[in-house]
Amino acid sequence: MIKGAEIYLIITLTLITITLKAQNILVGAGAGGGTFEMNSTKEYDQTIVNLLPFKPVLTDNFPPYFFYKTEVIYCFPKILAVGMNFHSTSTGSRLTLADYSGYYIHDNVQKGLFPGLKIILGKAPGKSNGLNLILEGGVSFSTMDETIDLTVADESYTDVAKYKAQGFFVQPGICYFRNIFSQVKLSMNISYYYGFEKGYHMPDEKDQKLFNSETGNRIKPQWDGIRVGITAYWGFHNNSN
């Protein structure tokens, strides 16, 4: 999987190329917050607790977290704008237990990268103030890093496991565009992410899939949830339009 920094670089170079010939282009950067379902990995954490001879405490359980995005949008004269975007986010969980004899920490950190396409429908979206319908869709690239630290008396044990997953997503919602200056616009967005995930596997072995030993279910990322954010755009317009 391409690293996040490399994807950002590719998108940045693409945006620069496009804007050199732009006639009705919006280039945007945004941020916001999202909730995550993650039922599969929550169930996985519970299986770990059930199998251990001691009972660690769940201190983090895939809480809501920030997402960051970049976009390039072409605005047609009326009712339609289309473009591409890329966003990323992360979340995780922690099982922990400590007493006089030692400690146990099990971290599960998941990260997602989501390149995709975006459609906006409304009254001259990106040009006039107003409420619009949005639909995003694309590919999801997820990673899950598990780290176990166990110390008992003078003995320590650390184990690290890494997994990957791919899938697809759709994300319908609404946004409100607001013109701030002639070239600067803001968009407030609320949407719902729905994913179609294939499940985690070893990084270089797609046949080595990750299963829950207690339930037999595939362990997969579930980024499903609400997304709320704001995006700032810089407009490049042909004066003849």
N, C-alpha and C positions, 0 to 999 in steps of 0.2 A: 504494500500500500504506500502511495506517495505521502511523504511527511507533510504536515500542515503548512510549514513555512514554504515548502516548494510549491504547494497548491496556491498559496497566497501570491507568490511571485509570478506564477503562470497567469493568474487572473489579472494581476496588476499590469503585466505587459500586454495582455489582451485588451484591457480597458484603454490603455494609452494608444494602442493601434487604432481602436474604434473611434476614439474621441478626436483623432486627427482628421477624420472625415465626417464628423458628427453633424447632423442636421436637427435632430430632435432627440437627443440622448441625455439621459440622467445617469450620473455616476454617484452611487450612494454607499455609505457606511453606517452601520447601525448596531444597536445592542439592546438587550432586554432580558427577560427572565422566563424560565419554563418549568413546568412540572413534568415528572416522568413516572410512568406506570411501573416498570421493572418488576412485574410479578414473578417472572421466571427466576431472576436472581435473588429476589427476596425469599422465595421458596428454597433456593439453593442454600442461602445463609441459614435458614431454619434447619435444613438437613444436617448441616455441619454441627450446629448446636446439639441436635439429637444424637449424633454419632460420637461426640466427644465424651470422655469420662468425667469431665468437669463442665460447668455451664457458664460460658462467657456472656457478657452483657452486650446487647446491640446498642451502640452509642450513636451511630449514624445509619440512616436507612434510605439511601438514595434521595436526598432532599432536593427541592427546587434549586436551580442554579442559573447563572448567567449564560447567555449565548451571544455570539458576535457574528456579524454578517457583512458581506460586500455584495453590491449589485451593479449591474449595468442594464438600463431599461430604454427601449426605443418607444417613443410616444407617437402614435398615429394621430392624424388630425382630429378624429372623433372617436369616442367611446372605448378605444382599445389601446393598451400598451403591453408590450411583451419584452422579455429579456431573460437574462441568466443571473443566478446568484449562487452564493456559497456561504454556508454558516457552520459554526462549530460550537460544541458544548461539552459538558462533562458532569459527572456525578459519581457517587460512590457510597460504600458502607464500611463500617468497622465493628468487629467483634473484639471485645477486650476483657481481660480478667487479670487482676494483680493482687498478691498478698505477700506475706513475709518470705515465702519460699521462692517467688519468682513472678513472672508475668507471661501473658499470652496476648498477642495482637494479630488479628487477621484483617487485612485491608483488601477491599475490592474496589478498584478504580476503573470506571468506564468512560471512554471518550468517543465522541462521534464527529465525523466530518460529512457534510451533506451538500454536494454540488447539485444544482438543479435548474429548472426553468420556471419562469413566473409569468402569469397572465393577469392583467388588471383590466376590469370592465367598469366603466362609469362615464360621467360627463367630462370628456377630454381629460382623462387621468394623467396626472403629472403636469398639467398645464393650468387647470383651474382648481379653486378650492372646492372640496366636496368629498362625499363618502363614496367608496368604491368597493366592488367585490374583487377578491384576489384568489388565485389558485396557484399553488406551487407543487412541484413534483420533481422527483429525481432519484438519485442513488445514495444509499447510506453506507458509510465505511465505519465500522465500530471496532474498538479494541477493549479488552478487559485484562487488567494486570492484577494478579493476586499476589500478595506478600504476607507470609506467615513468619512471625518472630516469636520464638518460645525460649524462655530462660528458666531453668530450674536449678536452684543452688548455684553451682559453678559451671554448669553446662548450658551452652546456647545453641540454638538451631534456627536457621533462616532458610526459607524456601521461596522462590519466585517463579511464577508461572504466567505466561503471556498467551492470549488467545485473540483471534480476529473473527470478524463476521461481516457479511455484506447483505444488502437487501435493497428495498425500494420504499418510497414514501409518497404520500399525497398530503397536502396541507392547505385546506380551504380556510378562508377568513374574510375579514373586512379591514379596510384602512381608510384613514382620513388624511387627505393631502391639504397642506397649507402653504401658500406662497409667502415667504418671509421677505426676500428681496427679489430682484429681477431674475437672478440665477440660482438663488438658494431656496430650497423647499424642505419642508419637514413632513414626514408621514408617520402617523401613529397607527400601530397594527395590533390586531388580536386575531389569532388563528388557532387551529387545532391540528396537531401533527398525528398522522396515523401511518404506522409502518408495517411492512411485510418483510419479516426477517427470516433468514435461513438458519440461524443458530451459530454459536461459536465453534471454532476449530483451531487446531494447532497452526501457528503462523505459516509453516512451510508444508503442512500435511492436511489438505482439505478433507481427507478421508478420516482423520483422527478427530472426531467430533466430541463435543463436551456434553455429557449426560448427567442428570441428577441420579445418583446411585440409589436413592430411596424411592423415587417415583418413576424412574425410567424416562422422564421427559427431557427433551432437548433444552439446553440452557442457551438463551438468546437475549440480545438486547431488546428492550421495549421502551423506546423513547416517546411513546404515545403520551400526549398531554397538551395542555394549553400553552401557547406562546404569546407573550405580550411584550411589545418593544416599540422603539422609535428609530427611524432612519432619517439621516440628513442627506440631501441630494444636492449636487452641483449640476446645473443645467447647461448644455451646449446646444444652442438653437441657431438655425438659419433665419436671418431676419425676414426672409421672404415668406416664411411659413406662419 
